[in-house]
Amino acid sequence: MARMSAEERRESVIRAATAEFARGGYHGTSTEAIAKRVGVSQPYLFRLFPGKRAIFIAVVERCIEDTIRTFEEASDGLHGEEALSAMAQAYRRVIAEEPERLMMQMQMYLAVTAAEADGDHEFGEAVRRGWTRLWDTVHLPLGADAGETTSFMAYGMLINCLVAMGFPPDHRVWAGLAPAVRTADLRAD
């Protein structure tokens, strides 16, 4: 069996860390747990990444990039309602097939809040830059309409919260999304 390159090992760490951070958050996840999941020693983990924060930031960047790519691929060549519907359907698949990505999104928002409360604004800036890129990715296919973009993102965040809290699709809390049928299809089945 061929040995993995350092880059392949970094990818393994990012995947393992995504699962660990999605479940335990930044403060509740140990580098030991990440190393164990990857099958490497902690010293080797720190040869790949200078520390836990660097691993977390790599995971955050990957999560945002994957979501941007999801929306770009879904809306390619589409505009307006067609783009909105395609992006909503694509995100529905993410929620159903990649729940760790959804939970990682929630964890990164919590980590920004905690870091900023401790006076660390650098981390929040990195996350806000990524989120702004995500907003821009949605904005153009929706006709560069700030209202449509804000509405799409707001519904998405509400849906993230409802899914993260475990509300089943038939629960009454989803009823308020009925007028926004185009975004209601983000709910996981």
Secondary structure, 3 states (H helix, E strand, C coil): CCCCCHHHHHHHHHHHHHHHHHHHCCCCCCHHHHHHHHCCCHHHHHHHCCCHHHHHHHHHHHHHHHHHHHHHHHHCCCCHHHHHHHHHHHHHHHHHHCHHHHHHHHHHHHHHHHHHHCCCHHHHHHHHHHHHHHHHHHHCCCCCCHHHHHHHHHHHHHHHHHHHCCCCCCCHHHHHHHHHHHHHCCCCC
